[in-house]
Amino acid sequence: TLTAENRNEFKIPESVEGVLVLDVPEGSPAFEKGIRKGDVIVEIAQAFVSTPEEVSAKIAELKQDDRRNAYLMIANAKGDLRLVAVPLE
């Protein structure tokens, strides 16, 4: 969850809301798609997320629906947004 402390550490603007990425295992689908520590997951499948539990629940829902990819809106430390399709394994 984004806090004032980790916003400061990763220089995340106040305008960015979502869930902070703290670890991306090298070689994982997310790593291969360019998601890195310090990025912020803003949306998954066009649904805003604000807690790690919401991220987990949304990914589980997509897997249950037999989706091949999760479409994540990611913000970087500058606040720039990008859409990333992460394969669901």
Summary of the structure (lengths in Angstrom):
residues: 89
radius of gyration: 12.4
end to end distance: 24.1
largest distance: 37.9
contacts: 231
relative contact order: 0.21
helix: 27%
strand: 26%
